Amino acid sequence: MIFIYYPKCTTCINAKKWLDENGLPYTERHIKEKNPTAAEIKKWHKKSGLPLKKFFNTSGLVYRGLNLKEKLPNMSEEEMYDLLASDGMLVKRPLLITETSVLIGFKPKDWEEALLN
């Protein structure tokens, strides 16, 4: 599993703690130091089955600063992939990429269902 996170994010800290407490092995990836590429985001989006908008950190300063709430509805998927790849702070986190799923954000119940059952 790949755990993509931002170390100063409280939700990411809680997710990492949960993974450790449940003895689940993972590889860490700092989202600012190694931002996901457009190709990776596209692959994860397809694998997740979720709307692409779910990959955006809608509460982040960069998202708000770029006025993306207004702009996203008029963008193509390719433009959104490129935009997400341009700045790790635009990507919702944490992201957990497994062989079979992509988990966005941290909801312990969802992670438990996906990883422990």
Summary of the structure (lengths in Angstrom):
residues: 117
radius of gyration: 13.9
end to end distance: 15.9
largest distance: 42.8
contacts: 321
relative contact order: 0.23
helix: 51%
strand: 14%
